[in-house]
């Protein structure tokens, strides 16, 4: 799932009716980090069917690979996600919570998402987004509503489109080739579903490979800022999954990226002239992503609202 909330739109919403006062730089940085960490984050799930145990006798790595393989076979699904971020600069704490619900169809790719972002230090504290993303005619079109104002963005960057149309088997290989450890932690019941809880640890190399694939994409990633030497210092990625024993569907996931973000800040500070305020922001970062996915192959279809189609088109690098 690729979340493409335009930072200029966020800033517009944050300063509306506030004259020319701009969003604090550290808040914009927090939002950019959020988007970077969400690139490529997807999962799948569904309710248990029957009482069979498809995880029996399998290693954690085998279970994970089969679950991810099943994910890529889905035609559609629904996902809810919550991202929590907190950092401190001096005596001031900055928190941000993003809660979103999305419906995604995979071939051809199209997505509908609604999200609420809460940042207590801003006024208003909550911003609401609605977004539709479609791929057609070798282009990606994004319709986005921020506090009642619709925008349209068309992306025809070849690198981005190649990423979006990447063979799922290549995505699976990228993750599994970077996997350093897979462990079964426990068996847990989530509502009426019997699950096995896994912890996966992927090498920091996976960050470099993701950045290679997303270079030049609409998130505006600066390739010079996050070079291989920087990415190599991010540290291992820990990923917790709850997998339905009866179906091998992933029904819940969590990523705690706090340590990775702190490592990133330390690496940037060591190699670049980073302001002390940003160094402190990175060093105190908390960043946790939780998600659940429902209705595998049973998501409700949707259409783009007519008012969205009439929206003014904006250029991503304006």
Order of alpha helices (4+ residues) and beta strands (2+ residues): alpha-alpha-alpha-beta-beta-beta-beta-beta-beta-alpha-alpha-beta-beta-alpha-alpha-beta-beta-alpha-alpha-beta-alpha-beta
